[in-house]
Amino acid sequence: MRFVSLLLGAALAFLAPTLRATTVIPPSFPELVEKAEAIYRGRVTAVESRHVDRPDGSRVIKTFVTVAIDKVLKGAAQNAITLELLGGRVGDDSLIITGMPKFTVGAEEFVFVQRNGVQFCPLVAVMHGRYRVLHDAAQGRDYMMLQLH
């Protein structure tokens, strides 16, 4: 029995580098609002990935997403916010975080911000803390869409 446990442990250790997952329990909308320190509607004006020195002397890649704020629904009033997300691509170097939202310059977004610059993703419940604003030309109105990547 002990041999089987050791074998299983070795197999899991061997497979660990290839396993990829970001699991987040989807919060209800009231939970999103409650947990957010700030909620903004705005347009993405810049997306930049770069190497960042960590306090321990190592380096990591982070992506900085600047959002020009059109409307503050919760939190401090400001004209723009720069979200700090772990991961990105700098030249030939990349750090890919499965499930991390990807932003596009010009996109209109609602972002539910929590602990920006402190946790690996500054959005409440990672991908669940971001809603894209899309326009329906036929109806002449905007609508929101949860963007899970």
N, C-alpha and C positions, 0 to 999 in steps of 0.2 A: 504494500500500500504506500509506504514511504517513497519507494522508487517511482511509482506512478505520479505522486505529488511533485517530486523533483523533476520528472520528465515534463509534466504539464507546466511547471514554473519556468523551465528552460525554454520550452516552446513559446510561451507568452513573452519572455524576455527577448527572444529572437525576432518575434513578429512585431514587437512594440514600435520600432522605428518606422514600420510600414503602415501602422494603423493610423487613420486620420478621421477625426470627428470633432465637431463642436456641437455639443448638445446643450440646448437651452429650453427650459420649460416656458412655453408661450404665456406671457402674463395677460390678464384681462386688460381692457382699455383703462378702467379705473386704477388698476395697479400700475400701469405705465405712468399715468398722470401723477399718482401718489409718490412713486419712487424717483421721478425726475426732479432734479434741482432746478432745471430750466427747460422750457419748451419754446422752440423758435420755428417760425416759417421764414424761409429765405432762399436765396439762389447761391449755388456753389460758384465761387469766383476763382478758386485756385485749388489744385491738388498737386502736392509735391512730396516725393519720398526722398529721404536722406538718411545717412548714417548718424547715429546719436551716441555720444559717449555716456555710459552708465556710471553710477557712483563707484562700482567695484572695478572700474577700469576697462571693462569689456565694451564692445560696441554692438549696437542693434540697429535694425532698419525700422524707421517709423514713417508713417504717411501723415501729412498735415493737410487737412481739408478746411479751407476758409469759406465761410458762409456769410454773405451779406444779409443781415437780418431785416426783413420787411415788417414782421410782426412778432411781438413778445407775448406769449400766452401765459408764461410762468417764469419767474426769475428776474434777474437784474436786466434793466434796459441797457442795450448797447447796440452799436451799429453793425458789428461783425463779431464772429467767434471763429477761432481756429481749433478744430477738433484734432486730437492727437491719437492716432490709431497705430497699434503695433503691426508691423509687417509692411511689405511693399517691395519695389524693385528699384535698385540703384545700379545702373550699368549691367554687368553680368551677375551681380549679387542679388539674391531675392530671399525674402522671408515670407512664406505664404501661410496665412492663418485661415484654415477652413471655416467658412461661414462669416468671415469678416466682410462687412458691407464695402462695396466699391462705389465711389462717387465719380460723377462726370461734371466737368465745368459746364455751367449753363443750366444744369438741372435744378428744378425747384423742389424743395424738400421741407418736410416737418421733421425736426429732430428733437428727441427726448433725451436730454443730456444729463449725465450722472458721473461725477468724479473724473472730469476731463483732465488728462495728464497724470492721473494716478493709477487707473486700471487700464488693462490692455485695450479695451474698447470703451469710449466715453458715452456710448449709447445704452440706455436701459435695456437689459436683456439682449444685448448685442444687436443682431439684425432686426429684432422686433421694435427697436426704438427709432426706426426711420420709416417715414412714409413719403413716397414720391408724389408730387402734385403733377397730374397730367391734364391735358386740355382736350375736351371732346368738341371738335369744330362743328360737327353736325348739330349738337345741342347748344353750343355756345357757352359751355360752362366747364369749370374745373372739377376734378374729382381726385381722391387720394387712393393710392395703391400701396399696400405693404410690399416692400421690396426685400426679399429674403436672401439676397446676395449682393 
